[in-house]
Structures are given as C-alpha cells and as structure tokens.
Amino acid sequence: MRSLGLTAAALAAVLAVGAACSPAPATGDLSVVTSSTVLADLVAQVGGDRASVSALVPRGGDVHTFDPSASQATEVSQADLIVVNGMGLDDWITPFAQQVGASDTPTVELAVDLPGVDYIDNNPHLWMNVQYAARYVERIRAKLVELDPAGADAYNANASRYQAQLTTLDDWVRGQLATIPAADRRVVSFHDAFPYFGAAYDLEMVGVLVDAPGQDPSPAQLATLIQGIRDSSVKAILAEAQFGDQLAQTIADETGAIVVSDLYTDSLGDPPVDSYEGAMRWNVDQITQALR
C-alpha cells in the first residue's frame, strides 16, 4: 500500500486550520467528495443546488494511482458523503479517509453489486456503458434522499430528468456506432477501460497495450501484441488523453492501425468534454469518424 505522506503533526495542523477557516455547510447543502471527475458530474446532475460536489482527482489525473495530498484532508474530513467507483479502481480513498478521521462518513461504491449488470472479469469501468451509468445515477439518488430527506423531491426530479438524457444518449451512441462496417469493428485500447463500451455497442475489444497505466510492455510482450494486432486485422487503437498516445503511435507504425487519440474514460477534461455526456459524445464521434 502506498504511503499517503501525512505525518500526524501535519495532518493535525491541516485539520485545525480547516476547522477554523471553513464554515459549516448550510442546512440542506450536502458536501459530497468523489474520487473522479466523472463521478463528480453524475452526483452534481442529481444533487443540483442542494449538493456541493468536488473530485479529489483533478481533470486529466489518473484515478488508478492517485495519491491525495495533505491539503485535501479537510475536504474529506468534512464531507457528508464520499462517492467512489470501487472494484479496485479508487481503493486509495479508504485508507486516506480513515487517516483524516472520516472512517464513519457514509460512502457509496457505485460499481459494487450493482443490480442488472453483467460484470466482465471484475473490470471496474461500468460507466462506459451508458445504461450502467444510469444505474449509478439511481444509486446516487437513493443515497442523497437517505441523507437529505427534505430534498427528496429535488433529487427525484433531477434524477428523472438526467435519466431521460442518458436514455437519449444511449440511443445516439448505438445509432452512431451502428454505422461502422462489421469488418472494421476490431479495436485495442491503451488500458482496459473499454470492455463494457465494446460489449454494449458491439465493438470487439481484441486486447490492451498495457495491463495497467504506468506498466509499459516488455519487448517480448510488444512483439506479441504487434503480431496479434496484425493477425486480428485490428482497425484502430483507442488512446486516452490522460495517458498520451506515444505507445499507440509506435504500434500503429508497425501495424497500420489507426490511432484514435484524446479519448476520455477515467477523467473529464475541458469543454466540450467537461461532463460525462460531453465526454461520451466526444469519444463516439472520434471513434466513428476513424472506423468509418
């Protein structure tokens, strides 16, 4: 387990300053901390003006390996709710919450034991299937109503509105990806973020470039990967903005595959990809343009 880098003295100082300088949340205003910007957007859509939502991992950050800083101790210790994905994606948040005295703060693991999900090899990236993101929204709504019953009408209305948007988004994604020829639907991705996307929208995920971000393949693995891409007639390599596309470009030069760069999975970015819906629309536009 990584060291969080907080001495007892430093942590006490941060919490003391936060207690002196940070006013208590207004009545009916829930303070919600999430691991990633993707989850922060989903919570904000449901919480509306009754919830103050922040993400610990900044835009463009890597949620898999993030180390929270001492300056985020107050943010977590004063939260009314912590929202994480779970399934190993953001497990670093649990020891951090314990260290800052937030071990009793209500925590929601959105991906864990989610009804109606066909899990793929314990992969945590469920939200890449829009219908599963809608199930996240329902779990968020239920928890917000539990913690703030006075806001139930607002949360229910916000969730209903957003669920309708997600239904429209899911239909649009299916329609766009249906235009890709069957022979061009084999892809690989930088890391294992697309299994649910592929399963939902009929793209064949042939493999990944790295087992986990920061773990580049060995020369032998690279040679095997290149041969597998050639043998499977892979059309495209999906590369994500937060990790760069240098490795993907190297492999593309050897195989003739197209690199689809600047996709957004674990993190949001600047407009137009500063929301979950915006990121999904961006991704689908880039993928369909490349594969058609």
Buried (B, 14 or more C-beta within 10 A) or exposed (E): EEEBEBEEEEBEEBBEEBEEEEEEBEEEBBBBBBBBBBBBBBBBBBBBEBBBBBBBBEBBBBBBEBEBBBEBBBBBBBBBBBBBBBBEBBBBBBBBBEBBBBEEBBBBBBBEEBEEBEBBEEBBBBBBBBBBBBBBBBBBBBBBBEBBEEBEEBBBEBBEEBBEBBEEBBEBBBEBBEEBEEEBBBBBBBBBBBBBBBBBBEBBBBBBBBEEBEEEBEEEBBEEBBEBBEEBEBBBBBBBBBBEBEBBEBBBEBBEBBBBBBBBBBBBBEEEBBBBBBBBBBBBEBBBEBBE
